[in-house]
Amino acid sequence: MRMFDFIKPIIFIVVLFGATYHLKAQEGLQWRGYFQPDHRLNLNNGDWLWNENRLSLGFDKKFEEKAKITTDIWVRNMGFSNEHELIKVPEIREAKIEIYDFLIKKLDLSIGRQRIKWGTADKINPTDNLNPYDLEDIWDFGRHKGSDAIMLRYYPADDAKIEAVYMPLFQQAQFPIGVYSSLLMPEFVFPDSMAIVQKPGYPLLPFPAKTGIT
């Protein structure tokens, strides 16, 4: 990977910090982030499997007990020097504003791109179905993408809550990429004795059709 491509995320963050440095003095502003290099090598043949450099940056800003702003941005470089980068632009994972006691007491409003988790199961959770799955890295199973949504949360009691969510836009799941792209749809070849024909008006087959008797 070229050195300039590696430092582009660092340059972006330096500019972002410089533009918002004066906000640090404000009360209630909390910065958070991490840098995560992820490199994987196939020990059998020496091929690189995964090359990702992720820089995550976010902040939480509270406005007394009335509202809160939350953001989470990923800046990444993925790929190798002998191929095009897969991702090279900042990705907004979460950006929302929460308003407490909206209209009435104990009613909270949340607007923006947000992670809405339902259920308490870990990893495999059939109840957690609002946000689309992010299967880009198949080994990071359980990851979801944030969705643009409006959510109302009401607390009728201390140990109970009622949530209503509206999502105006459909967002599809992210399938595996790179060397893992064929895990959910592996390549396969039919034997020569079997003939597969593409019929007009039907969805396209995920494999080349053969001439034969239907």
C-alpha positions as CSV (number, residue, x, y, z in Angstrom):
1,M,0.0,0.0,0.0
2,R,1.3,3.4,-0.9
3,M,2.5,5.6,1.9
4,F,0.3,8.5,0.9
5,D,-2.8,6.3,0.9
6,F,-1.9,5.2,4.4
7,I,-1.5,8.8,5.8
8,K,-4.7,10.2,4.2
9,P,-6.9,9.2,7.2
10,I,-4.4,10.8,9.5
11,I,-4.4,14.1,7.5
12,F,-8.3,14.1,7.6
13,I,-8.3,13.7,11.4
14,V,-5.7,16.4,11.9
15,V,-7.8,18.8,9.9
16,L,-10.9,17.8,11.8
17,F,-9.3,18.3,15.1
18,G,-7.9,21.7,14.1
19,A,-11.3,22.9,12.9
20,T,-13.0,21.9,16.1
21,Y,-10.3,22.4,18.7
22,H,-12.1,25.4,20.3
23,L,-15.0,23.1,21.2
24,K,-12.9,21.2,23.7
25,A,-13.3,24.0,26.2
26,Q,-17.1,23.7,26.1
27,E,-18.7,21.8,29.0
28,G,-20.1,18.4,28.2
29,L,-18.1,17.6,25.1
30,Q,-16.4,14.2,25.1
31,W,-14.1,12.9,22.4
32,R,-13.5,9.3,21.8
33,G,-11.8,7.2,19.2
34,Y,-9.3,4.4,18.3
35,F,-7.0,3.3,15.6
36,Q,-7.2,-0.3,14.5
37,P,-4.8,-1.9,11.9
38,D,-6.1,-5.3,10.8
39,H,-3.8,-7.5,8.6
40,R,-4.3,-11.1,7.9
41,L,-2.1,-13.6,6.2
42,N,-2.7,-17.1,4.8
43,L,0.0,-19.2,6.4
44,N,-0.6,-22.0,3.8
45,N,0.4,-20.0,0.7
46,G,1.6,-16.7,2.0
47,D,-1.2,-14.6,0.4
48,W,-2.6,-11.6,2.1
49,L,-6.3,-12.0,3.1
50,W,-7.2,-8.7,4.6
51,N,-5.5,-5.3,4.9
52,E,-7.5,-2.6,6.7
53,N,-6.4,0.5,8.6
54,R,-9.4,1.9,10.5
55,L,-9.5,5.2,12.4
56,S,-12.7,5.8,14.4
57,L,-13.5,9.2,15.8
58,G,-16.6,10.4,17.5
59,F,-17.8,12.8,20.1
60,D,-20.7,13.2,22.5
61,K,-22.1,16.7,23.3
62,K,-24.6,17.2,26.1
63,F,-26.8,20.3,26.4
64,E,-27.5,20.1,30.1
65,E,-30.3,17.5,30.6
66,K,-32.2,18.5,27.6
67,A,-30.4,17.1,24.5
68,K,-27.4,15.2,23.4
69,I,-25.5,14.8,20.1
70,T,-23.6,11.6,19.2
71,T,-21.4,11.0,16.3
72,D,-19.2,8.1,15.1
73,I,-17.1,8.3,11.9
74,W,-14.8,5.7,10.3
75,V,-11.9,6.7,8.1
76,R,-10.4,3.7,6.4
77,N,-8.0,2.4,3.8
78,M,-8.6,-1.1,2.6
79,G,-6.9,-3.1,-0.1
80,F,-3.3,-3.6,-1.4
81,S,-0.8,-1.7,-3.5
82,N,-1.6,-3.9,-6.6
83,E,-5.3,-3.2,-6.6
84,H,-7.8,-0.3,-6.2
85,E,-8.8,0.7,-2.7
86,L,-12.1,-0.7,-1.7
87,I,-13.0,2.2,0.7
88,K,-11.3,5.5,1.0
89,V,-13.9,8.0,2.1
90,P,-15.2,8.8,5.6
91,E,-18.1,6.6,6.6
92,I,-20.7,8.0,9.0
93,R,-21.6,5.1,11.3
94,E,-23.7,7.2,13.6
95,A,-24.9,10.8,13.8
96,K,-27.9,11.5,15.9
97,I,-29.5,14.1,18.2
98,E,-31.5,13.0,21.3
99,I,-34.1,15.3,22.9
100,Y,-35.2,14.4,26.4
101,D,-38.7,15.0,27.7
102,F,-40.0,15.8,24.2
103,L,-43.5,17.3,24.4
104,I,-44.3,15.4,27.6
105,K,-42.2,14.1,30.5
106,K,-40.4,10.7,30.1
107,L,-40.8,10.9,26.3
108,D,-37.4,11.0,24.4
109,L,-36.9,11.7,20.7
110,S,-33.9,10.5,18.7
111,I,-33.4,11.6,15.1
112,G,-30.6,10.7,12.6
113,R,-28.4,7.8,11.7
114,Q,-28.4,5.5,14.7
115,R,-28.0,2.0,16.0
116,I,-31.2,0.7,17.4
117,K,-30.7,-2.6,19.2
118,W,-33.6,-4.8,20.2
119,G,-33.3,-7.9,22.3
120,T,-30.5,-9.0,24.6
121,A,-29.0,-12.0,22.8
122,D,-25.3,-11.8,21.7
123,K,-24.1,-12.2,18.1
124,I,-27.1,-14.2,16.8
125,N,-30.1,-12.2,17.8
126,P,-33.3,-12.6,15.6
127,T,-35.0,-9.8,17.5
128,D,-32.3,-7.3,16.5
129,N,-33.6,-6.8,13.0
130,L,-34.1,-3.0,12.5
131,N,-30.5,-2.2,11.4
132,P,-29.1,-4.1,8.4
133,Y,-26.3,-6.6,9.0
134,D,-22.8,-5.5,8.2
135,L,-21.1,-8.7,7.0
136,E,-18.3,-6.9,5.2
137,D,-15.9,-8.7,7.5
138,I,-17.4,-12.1,8.0
139,W,-15.3,-12.7,11.1
140,D,-16.8,-9.7,12.8
141,F,-20.2,-11.3,12.9
142,G,-22.9,-9.4,14.8
143,R,-22.0,-6.0,13.4
144,H,-24.8,-3.8,12.1
145,K,-25.0,-0.6,10.1
146,G,-26.7,2.5,11.4
147,S,-30.0,3.4,9.9
148,D,-31.6,6.8,9.3
149,A,-34.5,6.8,11.6
150,I,-36.8,8.7,13.9
151,M,-37.4,7.0,17.3
152,L,-39.7,7.8,20.2
153,R,-39.0,6.2,23.5
154,Y,-41.4,6.4,26.4
155,Y,-40.8,5.3,30.0
156,P,-44.1,4.4,31.7
157,A,-42.1,3.0,34.7
158,D,-38.5,2.7,35.9
159,D,-38.2,-0.8,34.6
160,A,-40.2,-0.5,31.4
161,K,-40.1,1.4,28.1
162,I,-42.0,1.6,24.9
163,E,-40.3,2.4,21.6
164,A,-41.7,3.5,18.2
165,V,-39.4,3.6,15.2
166,Y,-39.9,5.1,11.7
167,M,-37.4,4.4,9.0
168,P,-38.2,6.4,5.8
169,L,-35.5,4.7,3.7
170,F,-34.6,1.1,3.1
171,Q,-31.0,0.1,3.6
172,Q,-29.7,-3.2,2.4
173,A,-27.3,-5.4,4.2
174,Q,-23.6,-5.3,3.5
175,F,-22.3,-8.6,2.0
176,P,-18.7,-9.8,2.5
177,I,-16.0,-8.2,0.4
178,G,-12.5,-9.1,-0.8
179,V,-11.4,-12.7,-0.4
180,Y,-14.6,-13.4,1.6
181,S,-17.0,-12.2,-1.0
182,S,-17.9,-15.7,-2.2
183,L,-18.6,-17.2,1.2
184,L,-22.4,-16.6,1.0
185,M,-22.6,-17.4,-2.7
186,P,-19.7,-19.8,-3.5
187,E,-18.9,-20.6,-7.1
188,F,-20.1,-24.0,-8.3
189,V,-20.1,-25.9,-11.6
190,F,-22.8,-28.3,-12.8
191,P,-21.7,-31.6,-14.2
192,D,-21.7,-31.9,-18.0
193,S,-24.6,-34.4,-17.9
194,M,-26.9,-31.7,-16.5
195,A,-28.3,-28.9,-18.7
196,I,-29.5,-25.6,-17.3
197,V,-31.5,-23.2,-19.5
198,Q,-32.4,-19.6,-18.9
199,K,-36.1,-19.1,-19.6
200,P,-37.3,-15.7,-20.8
201,G,-39.1,-13.7,-18.2
202,Y,-37.4,-15.4,-15.2
203,P,-34.7,-13.8,-13.0
204,L,-31.2,-14.2,-14.3
205,L,-29.4,-17.3,-13.1
206,P,-26.3,-16.7,-10.8
207,F,-24.3,-18.9,-13.1
208,P,-23.8,-19.4,-16.9
209,A,-26.7,-21.2,-18.5
210,K,-26.1,-24.3,-20.7
211,T,-27.9,-25.4,-23.9
212,G,-30.1,-28.4,-23.3
213,I,-33.6,-29.7,-22.9
214,T,-35.8,-27.9,-20.4
